[in-house]
Every structure is written in C-alpha cells, then in structure tokens.
Amino acid sequence: PPPPPPTAGVSITINGVGSVFSPSSGSTRVGAPTTITFNNQDVDVTHDFVLFSPTGDQIGATELAAGPIVQTVNFTPTAAGSYSFKCSVHPQQMRGSITVQ
C-alpha cells in the first residue's frame, strides 16, 4: 500500500504583551510539524519563549531579545500530553501550555 499522506503542519501564534503570554495555550496533534511564532510586542522588554516536553525536557527556545521582535520555535510532537512553556526572565507571570492530542 502507498504511504500515508503527510500530516499537515500546525501554526500557533503566542504574543508577549504586558509581560504575559496571550493566548497562554494552544493545541496541535502528535506527528504534526508545529511552528510556534512568538511575537514579543513589549517595547524594550526582554522575553524569550522556552518549550518543554511533558517529561520536563527543554525541546525548543527562542533567543532572549527585547521587543518588538518575532521569533519562531519548530517542533514535531511525538507523544500526546501537555507541553509547557515559559519566559525564562518572567517565569511566574509568563507561562502556558500546548495540548498535544
């Protein structure tokens, strides 16, 4: 039989505004190439976007940079679960999760 068709990619945009992530959640599917676009809209405020697997391993990150700046993180989830993310500069107020089904 022919191979299955490739899984369609998923794009998620997360904004950094007022030192919070907006939205603070998103979703994708196991095996879907996923691009997270982090749009730091806070002028002259340094943020990053750090993504973790359900087991807590860091699997992607942007560079620390003052806004406004747009950066991306690409990953293909291999397991269902909750993939948390945070800003390493503001970890208490800037956090969220990507649900992988």
Biopython code that builds the backbone (N, CA, C, O; Angstrom):
import numpy as np
from Bio.PDB.StructureBuilder import StructureBuilder

atoms = [
    (1, "PRO", "N", (0.836, -1.207, 0.000)),
    (1, "PRO", "CA", (0.000, 0.000, 0.000)),
    (1, "PRO", "C", (0.867, 1.253, 0.000)),
    (1, "PRO", "O", (2.002, 1.216, 0.474)),
    (2, "PRO", "N", (0.355, 2.346, -0.518)),
    (2, "PRO", "CA", (1.132, 3.596, -0.520)),
    (2, "PRO", "C", (1.286, 4.119, 0.906)),
    (2, "PRO", "O", (0.482, 3.801, 1.782)),
    (3, "PRO", "N", (2.324, 4.922, 1.130)),
    (3, "PRO", "CA", (2.497, 5.500, 2.467)),
    (3, "PRO", "C", (1.360, 6.460, 2.781)),
    (3, "PRO", "O", (0.746, 7.018, 1.872)),
    (4, "PRO", "N", (1.076, 6.657, 4.077)),
    (4, "PRO", "CA", (0.014, 7.613, 4.431)),
    (4, "PRO", "C", (0.414, 9.025, 4.022)),
    (4, "PRO", "O", (1.601, 9.341, 3.945)),
    (5, "PRO", "N", (-0.568, 9.864, 3.764)),
    (5, "PRO", "CA", (-0.239, 11.251, 3.398)),
    (5, "PRO", "C", (0.459, 11.944, 4.563)),
    (5, "PRO", "O", (0.228, 11.604, 5.723)),
    (6, "PRO", "N", (1.316, 12.920, 4.251)),
    (6, "PRO", "CA", (1.996, 13.631, 5.336)),
    (6, "PRO", "C", (0.992, 14.385, 6.210)),
    (6, "PRO", "O", (-0.048, 14.846, 5.740)),
    (7, "THR", "N", (1.329, 14.492, 7.474)),
    (7, "THR", "CA", (0.474, 15.224, 8.404)),
    (7, "THR", "C", (0.614, 16.719, 8.139)),
    (7, "THR", "O", (1.726, 17.229, 8.005)),
    (8, "ALA", "N", (-0.502, 17.409, 8.064)),
    (8, "ALA", "CA", (-0.481, 18.848, 7.815)),
    (8, "ALA", "C", (0.160, 19.573, 8.995)),
    (8, "ALA", "O", (-0.007, 19.184, 10.151)),
    (9, "GLY", "N", (0.883, 20.614, 8.684)),
    (9, "GLY", "CA", (1.526, 21.406, 9.728)),
    (9, "GLY", "C", (0.532, 22.261, 10.496)),
    (9, "GLY", "O", (-0.567, 22.549, 10.022)),
    (10, "VAL", "N", (0.941, 22.658, 11.687)),
    (10, "VAL", "CA", (0.121, 23.496, 12.557)),
    (10, "VAL", "C", (0.917, 24.747, 12.898)),
    (10, "VAL", "O", (2.105, 24.671, 13.211)),
    (11, "SER", "N", (0.259, 25.895, 12.838)),
    (11, "SER", "CA", (0.882, 27.163, 13.221)),
    (11, "SER", "C", (0.144, 27.734, 14.426)),
    (11, "SER", "O", (-1.085, 27.798, 14.448)),
    (12, "ILE", "N", (0.920, 28.148, 15.428)),
    (12, "ILE", "CA", (0.369, 28.751, 16.640)),
    (12, "ILE", "C", (1.097, 30.069, 16.856)),
    (12, "ILE", "O", (2.325, 30.117, 16.786)),
    (13, "THR", "N", (0.355, 31.132, 17.117)),
    (13, "THR", "CA", (0.968, 32.425, 17.433)),
    (13, "THR", "C", (0.703, 32.761, 18.889)),
    (13, "THR", "O", (-0.439, 32.746, 19.349)),
    (14, "ILE", "N", (1.778, 33.066, 19.609)),
    (14, "ILE", "CA", (1.702, 33.474, 21.012)),
    (14, "ILE", "C", (2.317, 34.862, 21.102)),
    (14, "ILE", "O", (3.452, 35.071, 20.675)),
    (15, "ASN", "N", (1.574, 35.807, 21.654)),
    (15, "ASN", "CA", (2.065, 37.171, 21.806)),
    (15, "ASN", "C", (2.577, 37.391, 23.223)),
    (15, "ASN", "O", (2.045, 36.832, 24.182)),
    (16, "GLY", "N", (3.607, 38.204, 23.342)),
    (16, "GLY", "CA", (4.073, 38.682, 24.637)),
    (16, "GLY", "C", (3.637, 40.132, 24.758)),
    (16, "GLY", "O", (4.171, 41.006, 24.076)),
    (17, "VAL", "N", (2.663, 40.389, 25.628)),
    (17, "VAL", "CA", (2.097, 41.735, 25.786)),
    (17, "VAL", "C", (1.928, 42.016, 27.275)),
    (17, "VAL", "O", (1.257, 41.255, 27.971)),
    (18, "GLY", "N", (2.525, 43.093, 27.771)),
    (18, "GLY", "CA", (2.377, 43.429, 29.185)),
    (18, "GLY", "C", (2.957, 42.365, 30.093)),
    (18, "GLY", "O", (2.458, 42.131, 31.193)),
    (19, "SER", "N", (4.028, 41.716, 29.619)),
    (19, "SER", "CA", (4.708, 40.647, 30.357)),
    (19, "SER", "C", (3.787, 39.477, 30.711)),
    (19, "SER", "O", (3.907, 38.876, 31.779)),
    (20, "VAL", "N", (2.857, 39.166, 29.784)),
    (20, "VAL", "CA", (2.067, 37.932, 29.858)),
    (20, "VAL", "C", (1.997, 37.342, 28.444)),
    (20, "VAL", "O", (2.148, 38.056, 27.453)),
    (21, "PHE", "N", (1.765, 36.023, 28.371)),
    (21, "PHE", "CA", (1.539, 35.378, 27.085)),
    (21, "PHE", "C", (0.056, 35.473, 26.739)),
    (21, "PHE", "O", (-0.803, 35.227, 27.586)),
    (22, "SER", "N", (-0.238, 35.831, 25.487)),
    (22, "SER", "CA", (-1.615, 35.922, 25.035)),
    (22, "SER", "C", (-1.708, 35.355, 23.618)),
    (22, "SER", "O", (-1.143, 35.940, 22.694)),
    (23, "PRO", "N", (-2.404, 34.234, 23.419)),
    (23, "PRO", "CA", (-3.036, 33.407, 24.445)),
    (23, "PRO", "C", (-1.976, 32.621, 25.224)),
    (23, "PRO", "O", (-0.811, 32.572, 24.829)),
    (24, "SER", "N", (-2.392, 32.019, 26.318)),
    (24, "SER", "CA", (-1.464, 31.239, 27.128)),
    (24, "SER", "C", (-1.607, 29.743, 26.866)),
    (24, "SER", "O", (-1.102, 28.919, 27.628)),
    (25, "SER", "N", (-2.299, 29.402, 25.785)),
    (25, "SER", "CA", (-2.468, 27.986, 25.445)),
    (25, "SER", "C", (-2.663, 27.835, 23.946)),
    (25, "SER", "O", (-2.969, 28.788, 23.230)),
    (26, "GLY", "N", (-2.475, 26.611, 23.506)),
    (26, "GLY", "CA", (-2.676, 26.270, 22.109)),
    (26, "GLY", "C", (-2.804, 24.771, 21.999)),
    (26, "GLY", "O", (-2.720, 24.065, 23.003)),
    (27, "SER", "N", (-3.011, 24.265, 20.769)),
    (27, "SER", "CA", (-3.114, 22.814, 20.601)),
    (27, "SER", "C", (-2.560, 22.404, 19.250)),
    (27, "SER", "O", (-2.539, 23.180, 18.294)),
    (28, "THR", "N", (-2.109, 21.150, 19.202)),
    (28, "THR", "CA", (-1.600, 20.548, 17.980)),
    (28, "THR", "C", (-1.822, 19.043, 18.086)),
    (28, "THR", "O", (-2.440, 18.562, 19.037)),
    (29, "ARG", "N", (-1.308, 18.298, 17.094)),
    (29, "ARG", "CA", (-1.505, 16.858, 17.054)),
    (29, "ARG", "C", (-0.162, 16.119, 17.054)),
    (29, "ARG", "O", (0.848, 16.647, 16.589)),
    (30, "VAL", "N", (-0.167, 14.915, 17.573)),
    (30, "VAL", "CA", (1.020, 14.071, 17.514)),
    (30, "VAL", "C", (1.425, 13.900, 16.051)),
    (30, "VAL", "O", (0.590, 13.585, 15.204)),
    (31, "GLY", "N", (2.690, 14.105, 15.765)),
    (31, "GLY", "CA", (3.213, 13.932, 14.414)),
    (31, "GLY", "C", (3.061, 15.123, 13.501)),
    (31, "GLY", "O", (3.564, 15.096, 12.378)),
    (32, "ALA", "N", (2.381, 16.177, 13.944)),
    (32, "ALA", "CA", (2.184, 17.359, 13.097)),
    (32, "ALA", "C", (3.361, 18.320, 13.268)),
    (32, "ALA", "O", (3.629, 18.773, 14.381)),
    (33, "PRO", "N", (4.062, 18.636, 12.181)),
    (33, "PRO", "CA", (5.109, 19.658, 12.294)),
    (33, "PRO", "C", (4.454, 20.958, 12.775)),
    (33, "PRO", "O", (3.517, 21.457, 12.151)),
    (34, "THR", "N", (4.951, 21.491, 13.875)),
    (34, "THR", "CA", (4.302, 22.631, 14.515)),
    (34, "THR", "C", (5.268, 23.799, 14.602)),
    (34, "THR", "O", (6.405, 23.649, 15.049)),
    (35, "THR", "N", (4.803, 24.960, 14.171)),
    (35, "THR", "CA", (5.563, 26.199, 14.277)),
    (35, "THR", "C", (4.868, 27.101, 15.271)),
    (35, "THR", "O", (3.699, 27.445, 15.100)),
    (36, "ILE", "N", (5.593, 27.485, 16.316)),
    (36, "ILE", "CA", (5.089, 28.464, 17.280)),
    (36, "ILE", "C", (5.783, 29.784, 16.975)),
    (36, "ILE", "O", (7.009, 29.882, 17.022)),
    (37, "THR", "N", (4.988, 30.786, 16.665)),
    (37, "THR", "CA", (5.505, 32.127, 16.413)),
    (37, "THR", "C", (5.322, 32.935, 17.680)),
    (37, "THR", "O", (4.198, 33.156, 18.131)),
    (38, "PHE", "N", (6.439, 33.377, 18.257)),
    (38, "PHE", "CA", (6.393, 34.205, 19.460)),
    (38, "PHE", "C", (6.605, 35.649, 19.044)),
    (38, "PHE", "O", (7.663, 36.014, 18.532)),
    (39, "ASN", "N", (5.580, 36.470, 19.270)),
    (39, "ASN", "CA", (5.599, 37.883, 18.899)),
    (39, "ASN", "C", (5.731, 38.715, 20.175)),
    (39, "ASN", "O", (4.736, 39.017, 20.835)),
    (40, "ASN", "N", (6.966, 39.081, 20.513)),
    (40, "ASN", "CA", (7.214, 39.916, 21.689)),
    (40, "ASN", "C", (6.868, 41.352, 21.318)),
    (40, "ASN", "O", (7.622, 42.016, 20.607)),
    (41, "GLN", "N", (5.726, 41.827, 21.804)),
    (41, "GLN", "CA", (5.253, 43.172, 21.489)),
    (41, "GLN", "C", (5.650, 44.202, 22.542)),
    (41, "GLN", "O", (5.351, 45.387, 22.396)),
    (42, "ASP", "N", (6.331, 43.749, 23.613)),
    (42, "ASP", "CA", (6.727, 44.664, 24.695)),
    (42, "ASP", "C", (7.988, 45.429, 24.301)),
    (42, "ASP", "O", (9.080, 44.862, 24.270)),
    (43, "VAL", "N", (7.833, 46.716, 24.003)),
    (43, "VAL", "CA", (8.940, 47.555, 23.552)),
    (43, "VAL", "C", (10.007, 47.638, 24.645)),
    (43, "VAL", "O", (9.722, 47.978, 25.793)),
    (44, "ASP", "N", (11.251, 47.317, 24.253)),
    (44, "ASP", "CA", (12.424, 47.380, 25.139)),
    (44, "ASP", "C", (12.336, 46.455, 26.349)),
    (44, "ASP", "O", (13.051, 46.670, 27.328)),
    (45, "VAL", "N", (11.476, 45.427, 26.312)),
    (45, "VAL", "CA", (11.386, 44.442, 27.390)),
    (45, "VAL", "C", (11.883, 43.108, 26.841)),
    (45, "VAL", "O", (11.426, 42.644, 25.797)),
    (46, "THR", "N", (12.826, 42.499, 27.561)),
    (46, "THR", "CA", (13.423, 41.240, 27.127)),
    (46, "THR", "C", (12.554, 40.058, 27.549)),
    (46, "THR", "O", (12.186, 39.917, 28.716)),
    (47, "HIS", "N", (12.236, 39.212, 26.564)),
    (47, "HIS", "CA", (11.497, 37.974, 26.794)),
    (47, "HIS", "C", (12.131, 36.878, 25.943)),
    (47, "HIS", "O", (12.901, 37.148, 25.021)),
    (48, "ASP", "N", (11.793, 35.653, 26.271)),
    (48, "ASP", "CA", (12.037, 34.518, 25.395)),
    (48, "ASP", "C", (10.858, 33.574, 25.524)),
    (48, "ASP", "O", (9.952, 33.796, 26.328)),
    (49, "PHE", "N", (10.878, 32.530, 24.733)),
    (49, "PHE", "CA", (9.830, 31.516, 24.745)),
    (49, "PHE", "C", (10.545, 30.185, 24.829)),
    (49, "PHE", "O", (11.260, 29.805, 23.901)),
    (50, "VAL", "N", (10.361, 29.462, 25.942)),
    (50, "VAL", "CA", (11.041, 28.191, 26.162)),
    (50, "VAL", "C", (9.979, 27.098, 26.267)),
    (50, "VAL", "O", (9.061, 27.194, 27.081)),
    (51, "LEU", "N", (10.109, 26.059, 25.439)),
    (51, "LEU", "CA", (9.121, 24.982, 25.349)),
    (51, "LEU", "C", (9.674, 23.703, 25.958)),
    (51, "LEU", "O", (10.835, 23.353, 25.745)),
    (52, "PHE", "N", (8.827, 23.003, 26.724)),
    (52, "PHE", "CA", (9.222, 21.777, 27.417)),
    (52, "PHE", "C", (8.307, 20.621, 27.028)),
    (52, "PHE", "O", (7.116, 20.811, 26.781)),
    (53, "SER", "N", (8.880, 19.422, 26.979)),
    (53, "SER", "CA", (8.106, 18.208, 26.722)),
    (53, "SER", "C", (7.283, 17.869, 27.964)),
    (53, "SER", "O", (7.490, 18.455, 29.026)),
    (54, "PRO", "N", (6.342, 16.915, 27.830)),
    (54, "PRO", "CA", (5.563, 16.509, 29.011)),
    (54, "PRO", "C", (6.436, 15.966, 30.153)),
    (54, "PRO", "O", (6.015, 15.982, 31.310)),
    (55, "THR", "N", (7.642, 15.489, 29.838)),
    (55, "THR", "CA", (8.536, 14.980, 30.884)),
    (55, "THR", "C", (9.427, 16.069, 31.475)),
    (55, "THR", "O", (10.220, 15.803, 32.379)),
    (56, "GLY", "N", (9.297, 17.307, 30.959)),
    (56, "GLY", "CA", (10.051, 18.429, 31.517)),
    (56, "GLY", "C", (11.351, 18.757, 30.808)),
    (56, "GLY", "O", (12.071, 19.662, 31.231)),
    (57, "ASP", "N", (11.669, 18.033, 29.727)),
    (57, "ASP", "CA", (12.883, 18.330, 28.969)),
    (57, "ASP", "C", (12.652, 19.539, 28.065)),
    (57, "ASP", "O", (11.600, 19.655, 27.437)),
    (58, "GLN", "N", (13.634, 20.439, 27.998)),
    (58, "GLN", "CA", (13.518, 21.577, 27.082)),
    (58, "GLN", "C", (13.668, 21.061, 25.662)),
    (58, "GLN", "O", (14.628, 20.358, 25.345)),
    (59, "ILE", "N", (12.707, 21.415, 24.803)),
    (59, "ILE", "CA", (12.748, 20.930, 23.421)),
    (59, "ILE", "C", (12.820, 22.058, 22.395)),
    (59, "ILE", "O", (12.918, 21.797, 21.196)),
    (60, "GLY", "N", (12.773, 23.303, 22.851)),
    (60, "GLY", "CA", (12.879, 24.416, 21.925)),
    (60, "GLY", "C", (12.877, 25.729, 22.665)),
    (60, "GLY", "O", (12.335, 25.832, 23.766)),
    (61, "ALA", "N", (13.488, 26.741, 22.057)),
    (61, "ALA", "CA", (13.523, 28.070, 22.683)),
    (61, "ALA", "C", (13.897, 29.121, 21.654)),
    (61, "ALA", "O", (14.612, 28.855, 20.688)),
    (62, "THR", "N", (13.390, 30.324, 21.891)),
    (62, "THR", "CA", (13.849, 31.477, 21.121)),
    (62, "THR", "C", (15.031, 32.082, 21.869)),
    (62, "THR", "O", (15.354, 31.667, 22.983)),
    (63, "GLU", "N", (15.660, 33.051, 21.253)),
    (63, "GLU", "CA", (16.715, 33.788, 21.929)),
    (63, "GLU", "C", (16.092, 34.839, 22.840)),
    (63, "GLU", "O", (14.986, 35.314, 22.583)),
    (64, "LEU", "N", (16.808, 35.202, 23.910)),
    (64, "LEU", "CA", (16.398, 36.344, 24.728)),
    (64, "LEU", "C", (16.536, 37.590, 23.869)),
    (64, "LEU", "O", (17.596, 37.835, 23.293)),
    (65, "ALA", "N", (15.475, 38.377, 23.779)),
    (65, "ALA", "CA", (15.527, 39.571, 22.942)),
    (65, "ALA", "C", (14.490, 40.582, 23.406)),
    (65, "ALA", "O", (13.390, 40.226, 23.829)),
    (66, "ALA", "N", (14.873, 41.858, 23.317)),
    (66, "ALA", "CA", (13.939, 42.935, 23.639)),
    (66, "ALA", "C", (13.001, 43.158, 22.461)),
    (66, "ALA", "O", (13.400, 43.074, 21.300)),
    (67, "GLY", "N", (11.744, 43.444, 22.788)),
    (67, "GLY", "CA", (10.735, 43.670, 21.764)),
    (67, "GLY", "C", (10.804, 45.076, 21.205)),
    (67, "GLY", "O", (11.479, 45.943, 21.760)),
    (68, "PRO", "N", (10.115, 45.295, 20.122)),
    (68, "PRO", "CA", (9.321, 44.298, 19.404)),
    (68, "PRO", "C", (10.200, 43.403, 18.522)),
    (68, "PRO", "O", (11.113, 43.873, 17.844)),
    (69, "ILE", "N", (9.896, 42.098, 18.552)),
    (69, "ILE", "CA", (10.597, 41.110, 17.727)),
    (69, "ILE", "C", (9.714, 39.879, 17.580)),
    (69, "ILE", "O", (8.961, 39.529, 18.489)),
    (70, "VAL", "N", (9.816, 39.225, 16.426)),
    (70, "VAL", "CA", (9.083, 37.985, 16.168)),
    (70, "VAL", "C", (10.107, 36.874, 15.949)),
    (70, "VAL", "O", (11.020, 37.009, 15.134)),
    (71, "GLN", "N", (9.943, 35.770, 16.691)),
    (71, "GLN", "CA", (10.828, 34.613, 16.565)),
    (71, "GLN", "C", (9.973, 33.350, 16.515)),
    (71, "GLN", "O", (8.804, 33.373, 16.898)),
    (72, "THR", "N", (10.556, 32.249, 16.042)),
    (72, "THR", "CA", (9.790, 31.007, 15.945)),
    (72, "THR", "C", (10.509, 29.845, 16.619)),
    (72, "THR", "O", (11.733, 29.825, 16.750)),
    (73, "VAL", "N", (9.701, 28.884, 17.038)),
    (73, "VAL", "CA", (10.166, 27.594, 17.549)),
    (73, "VAL", "C", (9.432, 26.528, 16.742)),
    (73, "VAL", "O", (8.208, 26.567, 16.622)),
    (74, "ASN", "N", (10.181, 25.581, 16.193)),
    (74, "ASN", "CA", (9.598, 24.481, 15.425)),
    (74, "ASN", "C", (9.805, 23.175, 16.172)),
    (74, "ASN", "O", (10.887, 22.913, 16.698)),
    (75, "PHE", "N", (8.759, 22.355, 16.215)),
    (75, "PHE", "CA", (8.889, 21.025, 16.802)),
    (75, "PHE", "C", (7.810, 20.119, 16.225)),
    (75, "PHE", "O", (6.790, 20.585, 15.716)),
    (76, "THR", "N", (8.053, 18.824, 16.314)),
    (76, "THR", "CA", (7.072, 17.828, 15.901)),
    (76, "THR", "C", (6.830, 16.937, 17.109)),
    (76, "THR", "O", (7.681, 16.114, 17.448)),
    (77, "PRO", "N", (5.679, 17.087, 17.766)),
    (77, "PRO", "CA", (5.427, 16.299, 18.966)),
    (77, "PRO", "C", (5.322, 14.809, 18.641)),
    (77, "PRO", "O", (4.688, 14.411, 17.665)),
    (78, "THR", "N", (5.961, 14.000, 19.485)),
    (78, "THR", "CA", (5.958, 12.553, 19.294)),
    (78, "THR", "C", (5.050, 11.840, 20.276)),
    (78, "THR", "O", (4.836, 10.633, 20.162)),
    (79, "ALA", "N", (4.511, 12.581, 21.245)),
    (79, "ALA", "CA", (3.631, 11.976, 22.249)),
    (79, "ALA", "C", (2.552, 12.974, 22.643)),
    (79, "ALA", "O", (2.775, 14.185, 22.644)),
    (80, "ALA", "N", (1.379, 12.447, 22.977)),
    (80, "ALA", "CA", (0.297, 13.295, 23.471)),
    (80, "ALA", "C", (0.644, 13.786, 24.872)),
    (80, "ALA", "O", (1.419, 13.156, 25.591)),
    (81, "GLY", "N", (0.059, 14.923, 25.245)),
    (81, "GLY", "CA", (0.273, 15.437, 26.591)),
    (81, "GLY", "C", (0.299, 16.948, 26.613)),
    (81, "GLY", "O", (-0.051, 17.610, 25.636)),
    (82, "SER", "N", (0.717, 17.476, 27.738)),
    (82, "SER", "CA", (0.794, 18.917, 27.936)),
    (82, "SER", "C", (2.250, 19.366, 27.844)),
    (82, "SER", "O", (3.092, 18.949, 28.639)),
    (83, "TYR", "N", (2.531, 20.213, 26.874)),
    (83, "TYR", "CA", (3.859, 20.757, 26.636)),
    (83, "TYR", "C", (3.863, 22.179, 27.206)),
    (83, "TYR", "O", (3.253, 23.080, 26.631)),
    (84, "SER", "N", (4.538, 22.373, 28.315)),
    (84, "SER", "CA", (4.512, 23.685, 28.968)),
    (84, "SER", "C", (5.502, 24.638, 28.309)),
    (84, "SER", "O", (6.470, 24.214, 27.677)),
    (85, "PHE", "N", (5.243, 25.930, 28.468)),
    (85, "PHE", "CA", (6.190, 26.945, 28.012)),
    (85, "PHE", "C", (6.238, 28.072, 29.015)),
    (85, "PHE", "O", (5.303, 28.283, 29.788)),
    (86, "LYS", "N", (7.366, 28.807, 28.989)),
    (86, "LYS", "CA", (7.536, 29.935, 29.891)),
    (86, "LYS", "C", (8.547, 30.906, 29.294)),
    (86, "LYS", "O", (9.257, 30.595, 28.337)),
    (87, "CYS", "N", (8.584, 32.082, 29.888)),
    (87, "CYS", "CA", (9.635, 33.064, 29.623)),
    (87, "CYS", "C", (10.639, 32.899, 30.758)),
    (87, "CYS", "O", (10.260, 32.947, 31.928)),
    (88, "SER", "N", (11.912, 32.705, 30.430)),
    (88, "SER", "CA", (12.907, 32.489, 31.482)),
    (88, "SER", "C", (13.169, 33.744, 32.302)),
    (88, "SER", "O", (13.690, 33.649, 33.413)),
    (89, "VAL", "N", (12.820, 34.919, 31.780)),
    (89, "VAL", "CA", (13.009, 36.171, 32.513)),
    (89, "VAL", "C", (11.843, 36.421, 33.476)),
    (89, "VAL", "O", (12.035, 36.951, 34.571)),
    (90, "HIS", "N", (10.643, 36.036, 33.059)),
    (90, "HIS", "CA", (9.416, 36.276, 33.847)),
    (90, "HIS", "C", (8.649, 34.961, 34.027)),
    (90, "HIS", "O", (7.508, 34.862, 33.574)),
    (91, "PRO", "N", (9.246, 33.939, 34.680)),
    (91, "PRO", "CA", (8.636, 32.608, 34.704)),
    (91, "PRO", "C", (7.351, 32.502, 35.517)),
    (91, "PRO", "O", (6.566, 31.578, 35.304)),
    (92, "GLN", "N", (7.122, 33.425, 36.438)),
    (92, "GLN", "CA", (5.893, 33.329, 37.234)),
    (92, "GLN", "C", (4.679, 33.841, 36.476)),
    (92, "GLN", "O", (3.622, 33.211, 36.512)),
    (93, "GLN", "N", (4.810, 34.981, 35.786)),
    (93, "GLN", "CA", (3.650, 35.544, 35.101)),
    (93, "GLN", "C", (3.559, 35.151, 33.623)),
    (93, "GLN", "O", (2.496, 35.287, 33.018)),
    (94, "MET", "N", (4.651, 34.669, 33.039)),
    (94, "MET", "CA", (4.631, 34.297, 31.619)),
    (94, "MET", "C", (4.823, 32.789, 31.504)),
    (94, "MET", "O", (5.944, 32.287, 31.421)),
    (95, "ARG", "N", (3.687, 32.081, 31.502)),
    (95, "ARG", "CA", (3.717, 30.625, 31.359)),
    (95, "ARG", "C", (2.441, 30.170, 30.690)),
    (95, "ARG", "O", (1.432, 30.876, 30.696)),
    (96, "GLY", "N", (2.494, 28.985, 30.113)),
    (96, "GLY", "CA", (1.315, 28.425, 29.462)),
    (96, "GLY", "C", (1.588, 27.022, 28.998)),
    (96, "GLY", "O", (2.578, 26.412, 29.403)),
    (97, "SER", "N", (0.710, 26.491, 28.138)),
    (97, "SER", "CA", (0.901, 25.116, 27.685)),
    (97, "SER", "C", (0.282, 24.899, 26.308)),
    (97, "SER", "O", (-0.682, 25.557, 25.916)),
    (98, "ILE", "N", (0.873, 23.955, 25.599)),
    (98, "ILE", "CA", (0.369, 23.477, 24.315)),
    (98, "ILE", "C", (-0.162, 22.061, 24.573)),
    (98, "ILE", "O", (0.569, 21.209, 25.079)),
    (99, "THR", "N", (-1.416, 21.810, 24.231)),
    (99, "THR", "CA", (-2.003, 20.481, 24.377)),
    (99, "THR", "C", (-1.794, 19.717, 23.078)),
    (99, "THR", "O", (-2.162, 20.183, 22.000)),
    (100, "VAL", "N", (-1.193, 18.529, 23.201)),
    (100, "VAL", "CA", (-0.964, 17.680, 22.031)),
    (100, "VAL", "C", (-1.890, 16.474, 22.161)),
    (100, "VAL", "O", (-1.888, 15.768, 23.169)),
    (101, "GLN", "N", (-2.686, 16.261, 21.104)),
    (101, "GLN", "CA", (-3.649, 15.140, 21.111)),
    (101, "GLN", "C", (-3.247, 14.082, 20.106)),
    (101, "GLN", "O", (-3.931, 13.069, 19.969)),
]
sb = StructureBuilder()
sb.init_structure("model")
sb.init_model(0)
sb.init_chain("A")
sb.init_seg("    ")
for serial, (resi, resn, name, xyz) in enumerate(atoms, 1):
    if name == "N":
        sb.init_residue(resn, " ", resi, " ")
    sb.init_atom(name, np.array(xyz, "f"), 0.0, 1.0, " ", f" {name:<3s}", serial, name[0])
structure = sb.get_structure()
